Amino acid sequence: PVMIDFTGHACVNCRKMEANVWPDKAVYSKLSNDFVIIQLYVDDKTELQENEKFKSTFSGKAVNTIGNKWSDLQAAKFNSNSQPFYVLLGHDEKPLVKPTGANYESVEYLHFLESGIAAFKNK
């Protein structure tokens, strides 16, 4: 499965997860061996190419940067705008389990990952 990690360069809670939860042996093993991780930075100020800019059908705002694009995707598709935000997806691009935000308890975060793997295998 894929794990989309909606994150930010200036996201303190994101760094806290990466520093304190992801290094846990069991969590690290699952992330390294069972998921394709895609990090989408919602605060990336890089301008989009002119042909990639658009007006959000969700917010009605102009989407001019890479960060705006990922932020709009997170809000429109998952009704969330906080980071970190983790979405586990199957081949059909639908969430395998309910997405989650920061959870500093390694055991609980591991359970989230394992439940996503189980749902993926049952599809």
C-alpha positions as CSV (number, residue, x, y, z in Angstrom):
1,P,0.0,0.0,0.0
2,V,0.8,3.7,-0.3
3,M,1.1,6.0,2.7
4,I,0.5,9.6,1.9
5,D,2.2,11.8,4.5
6,F,0.8,15.3,4.4
7,T,3.6,17.3,6.0
8,G,5.2,20.7,6.1
9,H,8.8,22.0,6.2
10,A,7.7,24.1,9.2
11,C,5.6,21.4,10.8
12,V,6.9,20.8,14.4
13,N,4.5,17.9,15.0
14,C,5.7,16.2,11.8
15,R,9.3,16.4,12.9
16,K,8.3,15.1,16.3
17,M,6.6,12.0,14.7
18,E,9.6,11.4,12.5
19,A,12.1,11.7,15.4
20,N,10.2,9.8,18.1
21,V,7.7,7.4,16.5
22,W,9.1,6.4,13.1
23,P,12.4,5.2,14.5
24,D,10.6,2.6,16.7
25,K,11.9,-0.8,15.5
26,A,8.5,-2.2,14.7
27,V,7.2,1.0,13.1
28,Y,10.4,1.5,11.1
29,S,10.2,-2.0,9.8
30,K,6.6,-1.6,8.6
31,L,7.3,1.8,7.0
32,S,10.4,0.5,5.3
33,N,9.1,-2.9,4.1
34,D,5.4,-2.6,3.6
35,F,4.6,0.9,2.4
36,V,5.5,3.2,-0.4
37,I,5.7,6.6,1.4
38,I,4.8,9.8,-0.4
39,Q,5.5,13.0,1.4
40,L,3.5,16.0,0.3
41,Y,4.7,19.3,1.7
42,V,1.7,21.6,2.1
43,D,3.9,24.6,2.7
44,D,6.1,24.2,-0.4
45,K,6.3,27.7,-1.9
46,T,7.6,26.5,-5.3
47,E,5.4,28.1,-8.0
48,L,3.5,25.7,-10.3
49,Q,4.0,25.9,-14.0
50,E,1.3,28.2,-15.6
51,N,-0.5,25.2,-17.1
52,E,-0.7,23.5,-13.7
53,K,-2.3,26.4,-11.9
54,F,-6.0,26.2,-11.2
55,K,-8.9,27.5,-9.1
56,S,-9.8,25.1,-6.4
57,T,-13.3,23.7,-6.7
58,F,-13.2,23.0,-3.0
59,S,-12.2,26.4,-1.6
60,G,-12.6,28.6,-4.7
61,K,-9.1,29.9,-4.1
62,A,-6.3,30.2,-6.7
63,V,-3.8,27.3,-6.4
64,N,-0.4,28.7,-7.5
65,T,2.2,26.7,-5.5
66,I,3.1,23.1,-5.0
67,G,2.1,23.5,-1.3
68,N,-1.3,25.0,-2.3
69,K,-1.9,22.0,-4.6
70,W,-1.2,19.4,-1.8
71,S,-3.1,21.4,0.8
72,D,-6.1,21.6,-1.6
73,L,-5.9,17.8,-2.2
74,Q,-5.8,17.1,1.5
75,A,-8.8,19.3,2.2
76,A,-10.9,18.3,-0.8
77,K,-10.3,14.6,-0.7
78,F,-9.9,13.9,3.0
79,N,-11.7,16.9,4.7
80,S,-8.6,17.7,6.8
81,N,-6.1,20.6,6.8
82,S,-3.8,19.7,9.7
83,Q,-0.4,18.1,9.6
84,P,0.9,15.6,10.0
85,F,-1.9,13.6,8.3
86,Y,-1.4,10.0,7.3
87,V,-3.5,8.3,4.6
88,L,-3.1,4.6,3.8
89,L,-4.3,3.9,0.2
90,G,-4.8,0.7,-1.8
91,H,-4.6,0.2,-5.5
92,D,-8.0,1.9,-6.0
93,E,-6.7,5.1,-4.4
94,K,-9.2,4.8,-1.6
95,P,-8.3,4.9,2.1
96,L,-7.8,1.4,3.6
97,V,-8.5,2.6,7.1
98,K,-9.5,5.9,8.7
99,P,-6.6,8.4,8.2
100,T,-4.8,9.7,11.3
101,G,-2.9,12.7,12.5
102,A,0.0,12.8,15.0
103,N,0.0,10.0,17.5
104,Y,3.1,9.9,19.7
105,E,2.4,6.4,21.0
106,S,4.4,4.0,18.9
107,V,2.2,1.0,19.7
108,E,-1.0,2.9,18.6
109,Y,0.7,4.2,15.4
110,L,2.0,0.6,14.7
111,H,-1.6,-0.6,15.1
112,F,-2.7,2.0,12.5
113,L,-0.1,0.7,10.1
114,E,-0.9,-2.9,10.7
115,S,-4.6,-2.4,10.2
116,G,-3.9,-0.7,6.9
117,I,-1.8,-3.7,5.8
118,A,-4.5,-6.1,6.9
119,A,-7.1,-4.2,4.9
120,F,-4.8,-4.1,1.9
121,K,-4.4,-7.9,2.0
122,N,-8.1,-8.5,2.3
123,K,-8.9,-6.5,-0.9
